[in-house]
Each structure stands twice: as structure tokens, then as C-alpha cells.
Amino acid sequence: MFRMVKTEIWKLKRYHMIWAGVFLMLLSVVLTLFSTTALDGTLWTFAFFTEQVIKNNATTIFPMCIALIAGYIIAREGKDDTLKSIMTIPVPYSGLLCGKLLVCALLSLFFGLVSAAFTVTANLLMGFPGMSVTSVSQTFIQIILNCLFLYIAVMPVIAFAARIPNGHMLGTIIAFVYGYGGMFASGNVTLANVYPVTASLGLISYRSYDPAVHWNVLICLISMIVVLMITAVFVFTAKGNVPVKAAKKHKKTITKKGW
């Protein structure tokens, strides 16, 4: 498994789609900056700005982003016509899928790091008050961990889409709707702890200082465990979709012998 993960990491160098993920992380911060122009009397501080970036990541940007990139990485084996060669070695398709999902987990940590860096940079440009070494450290920890937990929440969608030939675009659409549903789930305390997208916020203690916010960490953790179990079922029952090319039929020509 270690060699497989190492190989997949080397493959990332030729995937330009990774830059799309970086762009989407920047887009999340930019959208948050646009919301600061709303004249609603809100006092914007560094902590509040970070919270808004985390919310946009969870409900709008990141589920779609990681589903798109993970699906692309998985689908490339079929498009590049390399899956047939991989299937000839003693590695089951489920093992290959596990390796790719582990690499995508590392990617989610990387995107979290990028998002946190963009957040801190944007705050330096805007000059929101309340920025300190402690608050910056908390920003990096919360955003990076949130991206990892969001990836875990979306993993069943990615694994399900991997079972369908060229299903990564379908998985991206489902992931977007799935993430957007977090906005509605957040309106109910019980549902917010159960719904995997919002449960990821509970695991990082998002706005835990607010008396109106009640997180049950145990329920949030159970939600993540259930999601991992569903993913395992999809992964270990998956079969490789090796593209089959139609063989050309050559017509037999019958030559008549002269007498």
C-alpha cells in the first residue's frame, strides 16, 4: 500500500487539475471578502473572517472541489488506457481505489493548508483586527482539519462515482448538492450533529463560544465513522471498469481457384 500511495503521489505532478483545487480555495476566500462589503453593521474581525471562510468551504466550495479532483484522479486510469495494464498485476481494484483515496486525503490536507494561507494573507491586506499568533495558529488548525473531515464526509460519493464509468462528473454534482445541504442542516441542532458535512464543523469546535451553538462531539464522530463504513462497502465491492475496445472484424476473402 505504501508503494501504491507513493506512486500515486508521483502521478500528481502531471495532473494540472490540482491547480483547479488551489484556485477554488482562493475563490472561497474571495467570495468571503465580497461579503464584507455588505453594509449590515457587522464588525469584521480576523476570527469572524476565518469562520466565514470555513462556512463557505464546508457548504459551497470544498465538497465539490475534492469530489471533482478525486474523481478525476480515479478516472484518469481509464482515460489514459492504463487500467488494463494495472489489472494484470496482482493488485485488486479495491486496493488501487484505497491508494487513490489515501492520496486524496493528503490532498485535502494540502488544500486546507492553502486555504488557511490565503485566509491569513487576505486578512493582512484587509487589516481586520484581532490577528495574533494564537489566532493564526487556530485558523490553520481549524481549516486544515475541517478540509480533512469534509473529505471524509464526501468519500462515499467519490467511492460510489468510481463504480460508474466516467461517473466523476456525476459525483461532483452530487457532492455540490450534498455540501449545500449543510446550510439547511445547520438550522437544526440535532441534524447539524448528524449530517456529515456539518458534523465536520462540530469536530473542529466551530463557533463553540456561541451559547446558541451546541455540538455533540460524540455524535459528530459517530457520523464520520458511519461515513467511513459506507465508503468501505463501496470500495471493497467495486470492480474495475476496464474499457473494452471493439475488435475489428476482418472479412475473409475467398479466392476462387481457376481450373
Secondary structure, 3 states (H helix, E strand, C coil): CHHHHHHHHHHHHHCCHHHHHHHHHHHHHHHHHHHCCCCCCCCCCHHHHHHHHHHHHHHHHHHHHHHHHHHHHHHHHHHCCCHHHHCCCCCCHHHHHHHHHHHHHHHHHHHHHHHHHHHHHHHHHHCCCCCCHHHHHHHHHHHHHHHHHHHHHHHHHHHHHHCCCCCHHHHHHHHHHHHHHHHHHCCCHHHHHHCHHHHHHHHCCCCCCCCCCCCCHHHHHHHHHHHHHHHHHHHHCCCCCCCCCCCCCCCCCCCCCCC
